[in-house]
Amino acid sequence: MISKSKLAVFDMDGTIIDGRLIDALSTKFGLYDQIKQIQADPSILGFIKTQKIASLLKGIDEKEIIFALESIPIMNNFQHAVSVLKEGGCKIGIITDSYSIAAKTLANNYDLDFYTANDLMANNGLVTGEVCMPLGWDKINCFCKNSVCKRYHLETYANKYGVNIKDTVAIGDTRGDLCMVTHAGIGIAFMPKDDYINKCKYIINRPNLSDIFNFIK
């Protein structure tokens, strides 16, 4: 089967990789409890959480981000999903609120067409604690208020490649993906991690990305 979709976007953590990059980093450097506390606080807007978490990573060697990424398995049949989508001429990329050094690595490894992520600032190879965020919700009045408005960047890439939004596919697993998944032509909640994303029309409840073709024709 060759997919007829023209643009597909994958979230990274919990979708392309079977785990979360920040969990691997925070566990290694003894930051797990502090970071979980920030993530769980409903009073802090998403982009502020990103800033606070980045500040905790100050002094870490950039290479540790790649080491952490390499410690996390790739999700079952991601390569197969990419191959089938590419056969149909689909543009494929990553939109994640994780870090660009990791997203770029995956995009290069799997010959993807694009990626958008937070840029974790570094000086002489060491993380400074500052982060450059793509944002985007401020331009379209999106509800997400995250460091990466995935709906905005989905629309941006659709426009770049001349693809109608109804011909797009978005796959994600958490509330942070909701604005993208609900806006795409086909939005898929993959192994949903919270009640928000679990309300999507299309849901995959097992860790196998080949299952996206149950909904993509």
C-alpha positions as CSV (number, residue, x, y, z in Angstrom):
1,M,0.0,0.0,0.0
2,I,1.2,3.5,-0.9
3,S,-0.1,6.4,1.1
4,K,-1.8,9.2,-0.8
5,S,-1.1,11.7,2.0
6,K,1.1,14.6,0.9
7,L,2.6,15.7,4.2
8,A,3.1,13.8,7.5
9,V,4.3,15.2,10.8
10,F,5.5,13.1,13.7
11,D,5.9,14.2,17.3
12,M,9.3,12.9,18.6
13,D,9.0,11.9,22.3
14,G,6.7,8.9,22.8
15,T,6.0,8.7,19.0
16,I,9.2,8.4,17.0
17,I,11.2,7.3,20.0
18,D,9.8,4.9,22.6
19,G,10.6,7.2,25.6
20,R,11.2,10.8,26.4
21,L,14.5,12.6,25.9
22,I,14.1,14.9,28.9
23,D,13.4,11.9,31.1
24,A,16.6,10.2,30.0
25,L,18.6,13.4,30.6
26,S,17.0,14.3,33.9
27,T,17.5,10.8,35.3
28,K,21.2,10.8,34.3
29,F,21.9,14.2,35.9
30,G,19.7,13.8,39.0
31,L,17.1,16.4,37.8
32,Y,14.1,14.0,37.5
33,D,12.1,15.2,40.5
34,Q,12.7,18.9,39.7
35,I,11.7,18.6,36.1
36,K,8.6,16.5,36.9
37,Q,7.5,19.1,39.4
38,I,7.7,21.8,36.7
39,Q,5.9,19.7,34.1
40,A,3.1,18.8,36.5
41,D,2.4,22.4,37.6
42,P,-0.8,23.5,35.8
43,S,-0.2,27.2,36.8
44,I,2.9,27.4,34.5
45,L,2.3,28.0,30.8
46,G,4.0,25.6,28.4
47,F,6.6,27.9,27.0
48,I,7.6,29.0,30.6
49,K,8.0,25.4,31.5
50,T,10.4,25.0,28.6
51,Q,12.5,28.0,29.8
52,K,12.6,26.7,33.4
53,I,13.6,23.2,32.3
54,A,16.3,24.5,30.0
55,S,17.8,26.5,32.9
56,L,18.2,23.3,34.9
57,L,20.3,21.8,32.1
58,K,23.0,24.5,32.3
59,G,26.5,23.1,32.1
60,I,25.6,19.8,30.5
61,D,27.7,18.9,27.5
62,E,25.8,19.0,24.2
63,K,27.0,15.5,23.5
64,E,25.0,14.2,26.4
65,I,21.8,15.0,24.5
66,I,22.8,12.8,21.7
67,F,23.9,10.0,24.1
68,A,20.5,10.3,25.8
69,L,18.7,10.1,22.4
70,E,20.7,7.0,21.5
71,S,19.7,5.3,24.7
72,I,16.1,5.4,23.7
73,P,14.7,2.8,21.3
74,I,13.1,3.9,18.0
75,M,9.4,3.1,18.0
76,N,8.4,-0.1,16.2
77,N,8.1,0.2,12.5
78,F,9.0,3.9,12.3
79,Q,11.3,3.2,9.4
80,H,8.6,1.2,7.6
81,A,6.1,4.0,8.1
82,V,8.6,6.5,6.6
83,S,9.3,4.2,3.6
84,V,5.6,3.8,2.8
85,L,4.9,7.5,3.1
86,K,7.9,8.3,0.9
87,E,6.8,5.9,-1.8
88,G,3.7,7.9,-2.1
89,G,5.7,11.2,-2.5
90,C,4.8,12.4,1.0
91,K,6.9,15.1,2.7
92,I,7.8,13.9,6.2
93,G,9.1,15.7,9.3
94,I,9.3,16.2,13.0
95,I,7.6,18.9,15.1
96,T,8.6,18.6,18.7
97,D,8.9,20.7,21.8
98,S,12.1,18.8,22.6
99,Y,15.5,19.9,21.3
100,S,16.7,20.6,17.8
101,I,20.0,18.7,18.2
102,A,18.0,15.5,18.7
103,A,15.3,16.3,16.1
104,K,18.0,17.1,13.5
105,T,19.8,13.8,14.3
106,L,16.7,11.8,13.7
107,A,15.8,13.8,10.6
108,N,19.2,13.0,9.2
109,N,19.2,9.4,10.2
110,Y,15.9,8.7,8.5
111,D,16.2,11.2,5.6
112,L,13.3,13.3,6.6
113,D,12.4,16.6,4.9
114,F,12.1,19.0,7.9
115,Y,12.1,19.4,11.6
116,T,11.1,22.1,14.1
117,A,12.2,22.1,17.8
118,N,13.6,24.2,20.6
119,D,17.2,25.4,20.2
120,L,19.0,24.7,23.4
121,M,21.8,27.3,23.5
122,A,25.4,26.2,24.0
123,N,28.8,27.9,24.4
124,N,31.9,25.9,23.8
125,G,29.8,22.7,23.7
126,L,28.2,23.3,27.1
127,V,24.5,24.1,27.5
128,T,24.0,27.7,28.7
129,G,20.6,27.2,30.2
130,E,18.9,29.4,27.6
131,V,16.6,28.3,24.9
132,C,15.4,29.8,21.6
133,M,11.7,28.8,21.1
134,P,9.9,28.7,17.7
135,L,6.6,29.6,19.4
136,G,3.9,30.4,16.8
137,W,0.7,30.4,18.9
138,D,1.1,34.2,19.2
139,K,0.7,34.5,15.4
140,I,-2.5,32.4,15.1
141,N,-4.0,32.9,18.6
142,C,-3.7,29.1,19.3
143,F,-4.7,27.8,22.7
144,C,-1.6,25.8,23.3
145,K,0.8,28.5,24.6
146,N,3.7,26.0,24.1
147,S,7.3,26.7,23.2
148,V,6.5,25.1,19.8
149,C,2.9,25.6,18.5
150,K,2.6,22.5,16.5
151,R,-0.5,23.7,14.6
152,Y,1.3,26.8,13.4
153,H,4.3,24.9,12.2
154,L,2.2,22.2,10.6
155,E,0.5,25.0,8.6
156,T,3.8,26.6,7.8
157,Y,5.2,23.4,6.3
158,A,1.9,22.7,4.4
159,N,2.2,26.2,2.9
160,K,5.9,25.7,2.1
161,Y,5.3,22.5,0.2
162,G,2.0,23.6,-1.4
163,V,-0.1,21.0,0.5
164,N,-3.7,21.5,1.4
165,I,-4.3,21.0,5.1
166,K,-6.8,18.2,4.4
167,D,-4.0,16.2,2.8
168,T,-1.8,16.3,6.0
169,V,-1.3,13.7,8.7
170,A,-0.2,14.5,12.3
171,I,0.8,11.9,14.8
172,G,1.3,12.6,18.5
173,D,0.8,11.3,22.0
174,T,0.1,14.1,24.5
175,R,-1.8,17.3,25.1
176,G,1.2,19.2,23.6
177,D,0.3,17.6,20.2
178,L,-3.4,18.4,20.4
179,C,-3.5,21.6,18.4
180,M,-1.7,19.9,15.6
181,V,-3.5,16.6,15.7
182,T,-7.0,18.2,15.7
183,H,-6.1,20.6,12.9
184,A,-4.5,18.1,10.4
185,G,-6.5,16.3,7.8
186,I,-5.9,13.1,9.6
187,G,-4.9,13.4,13.3
188,I,-3.8,10.3,15.1
189,A,-3.3,9.9,18.8
190,F,-0.5,7.4,19.2
191,M,-0.4,5.5,22.5
192,P,-2.2,8.5,24.2
193,K,-0.6,9.6,27.4
194,D,-3.4,11.9,28.7
195,D,-7.2,12.4,28.6
196,Y,-6.9,15.4,26.2
197,I,-5.3,13.6,23.3
198,N,-7.3,10.5,24.1
199,K,-10.4,12.2,22.7
200,C,-9.1,12.2,19.1
201,K,-11.1,10.4,16.4
202,Y,-8.2,8.2,15.4
203,I,-6.3,6.3,18.2
204,I,-3.6,3.7,18.2
205,N,-3.2,1.9,21.5
206,R,-0.2,-0.3,20.7
207,P,3.4,0.7,20.1
208,N,3.5,0.0,16.4
209,L,3.7,2.9,13.9
210,S,2.6,0.7,11.0
211,D,-0.9,1.0,12.5
212,I,-1.1,4.6,11.1
213,F,-2.0,2.9,7.8
214,N,-5.3,1.7,9.3
215,F,-6.3,5.4,9.0
216,I,-4.2,6.7,6.1
217,K,-5.2,5.4,2.7
